[in-house]
Amino acid sequence: MKFTMRIVISFIALLLSVTSIAQTYPNKPVRIIVPFATGGPTDSMARILAQKFTEGMGQSFVVENRAGAGGNIGMGMGAKAVPDGYTLTMVSSSFVVNPSLYANVPYDAYKDFIPISLAGASPNLIVVHPSVPAKTVQELIALIRANPGKYSFAHPGVGTTPHLSGELLRLSYNIDMVSTPFGGAGPAITSVLAGHTPVGVTALPPAMAHVKSGALRALAVTSAKRNPELPDVPTLAEAGVSGQEAETMQGLLVPAGTPKAIVDRLHQEIVKIVNQPDTRAKLTSMGFDIVGNTPDQFTSYIQSEVNRWGKVIRDAKIKVD
């Protein structure tokens, strides 16, 4: 009887402890590590969320940019942070790509983090300089086949999802299209705008204004459905290219070992944030599709993306030393 009573008392104490954590969290500032420099889509998303977290949770959420090594430096810091809920890591698709791209990464995508939510994702966009005589993806494929080695595609860098989208198209259709990496979306788009590189594959947000102005011709978006900001641009599936949906994700993680009560509290808050009309309008105007899924759904998504892009990287023989 005494033993049973001790178990009951211990269980009640545990419940009270969990409830207390959820009620008092956060009681000091929280940092959000962004593993890239300021100004990019991951940084922009993190700053929007940080402001809303601050407003909704009564403590400052501060973005801390820790760029370098394709995001590995910041993601490694996030993995090693104290699992108390006061360090979050905002990751992009590099989180799922880098384990296959680099010989060594300072984190385990499956073991070192607990996913909170996939906040949003932006599709990639296949664009060409207006001088390129192709109005559709199928016409572009035919053009490249007729001129092997002549056409190159600009992308933001080795291992980015735009790069891998281009490689997936190249491998699937066995076309001789040359990969031309740049140090970010801006330089890649500039090269296509100038006509130095005829084709570009980029995340949608940085190219959107140039497509709307007519400076670039968009042939397709890589999402499952058309983007509301570019409603006249078909999806790859609509363009006759199946099985090549791709997106650049933006999601929040916490270190493994973070109390479930805090994970649940953060998840509830981020779902509320991304469903607020002003947040949705702002993110949609930037080219993001809003997601806000559960930790379990985000975990499954991460596993699927690691496997998918790992195969593309192996098939294309891509490596970063």
C-alpha positions, -999 to +999 in steps of 0.1 A: +000+000+000+028+024+009+046+015-023+015+022-044+010+055-026+046+065-033+040+059-070+009+080-070+026+108-052+056+107-076+032+107-106+013+137-092+046+155-085+057+148-121+024+162-135+027+193-114+063+198-126+053+195-162+024+219-157+047+243-139+072+242-168+045+250-194+030+278-173+063+296-165+080+291-199+096+313-210+109+333-181+139+348-198+149+357-234+150+330-260+175+329-289+167+316-324+199+305-342+198+312-379+227+293-396+229+318-424+237+355-429+211+382-425+187+390-454+180+355-468+147+337-466+156+317-435+166+349-417+135+367-429+112+339-417+130+337-383+126+375-377+089+374-385+084+345-361+106+361-334+085+392-334+053+372-331+068+349-304+078+380-284+043+395-287+026+362-278+048+348-251+058+378-231+096+374-235+121+385-261+129+360-289+162+372-304+176+361-338+213+351-337+229+346-371+257+320-371+266+316-407+292+294-423+300+260-439+266+258-457+247+262-425+267+235-406+282+259-380+248+272-368+231+239-369+260+223-350+256+250-323+219+243-321+225+206-317+249+212-288+227+238-270+213+232-235+179+215-241+159+239-219+138+256-246+159+287-246+177+279-279+157+273-310+172+267-345+156+279-377+166+255-405+162+254-442+165+225-466+203+225-460+195+206-427+183+176-447+208+179-476+241+184-458+244+150-442+246+136-478+266+165-492+294+168-466+317+140-454+312+153-418+284+174-403+283+185-367+248+171-361+227+140-365+195+150-383+175+122-366+190+122-330+202+157-321+170+177-325+132+176-318+112+191-347+087+218-336+070+226-369+076+232-406+065+268-406+065+273-443+082+264-476+089+281-509+089+264-542+117+267-566+113+285-599+127+276-633+134+308-652+151+318-684+165+350-699+139+364-724+162+358-753+160+320-747+136+305-774+117+283-749+083+291-735+077+259-717+098+233-698+093+208-725+106+233-751+136+240-729+144+202-726+142+199-764+164+230-769+191+216-745+190+182-762+195+199-796+224+219-782+243+196-758+267+215-734+256+249-747+231+257-719+240+262-683+218+268-653+226+293-625+217+284-589+225+298-555+252+272-546+261+235-544+236+215-525+209+241-524+174+228-533+175+249-565+207+232-575+193+198-567+161+206-586+182+213-617+202+182-612+170+161-609+157+175-641+190+169-658+192+133-646+156+125-653+158+136-689+194+128-696+202+163-708+236+180-710+229+211-689+258+225-671+256+234-634+268+269-626+269+276-588+269+312-574+273+325-539+236+330-532+204+336-550+211+373-558+243+367-579+226+337-597+196+358-606+218+387-617+237+364-641+204+353-657+191+388-659+223+399-677+220+369-701+254+355-690+236+323-678+206+314-699+187+293-674+182+298-637+168+276-609+161+296-578+138+298-548+107+317-557+110+347-533+141+364-547+131+359-583+094+369-580+097+406-587+118+400-619+092+376-632+064+400-626+084+428-643+091+406-674+128+407-669+128+369-665+105+344-680+092+317-656+086+283-671+074+264-640+072+263-602+083+231-585+054+230-560+024+207-562+001+237-569+005+271-585+018+299-563-008+326-557+018+353-563+025+340-598-008+324-608+000+322-645+031+301-640+024+264-643+036+236-620+061+212-633+034+185-633+012+208-655+042+213-677+044+176-683+073+169-659+061+145-631+077+134-598+099+165-594+082+186-568+107+204-546+106+232-521+129+250-497+117+245-462+118+267-432+113+250-399+120+253-362+139+227-341+150+224-304+178+203-290+170+167-282+160+163-245+139+195-244+109+189-221+078+178-240+058+205-223+080+232-239+079+215-273+041+214-271+040+251-260+062+262-288+042+242-313+009+257-302+024+291-305+039+287-340+007+272-354-012+302-340+014+326-355+013+313-390-025+313-390-027+350-380-040+369-411-012+395-410+015+368-408-001+348-436-003+378-458+033+388-452+047+353-458+025+346-488+036+379-504+072+367-499+064+335-518+061+311-489+034+284-487+022+283-451+024+248-434+025+248-396+024+210-392+029+189-360+062+177-346+054+141-357+045+153-392+077+174-394+098+145-383+084+123-411+090+151-436+126+154-425+132+117-429+116+117-464+136+147-475+169+133-462+163+101-482+151+118-514+179+144-518+205+119-506+197+098-537+199+128-560+233+138-545+246+102-549+233+099-585+247+133-595+280+125-577+279+158-558+303+164-530+316+193-509+350+188-493 
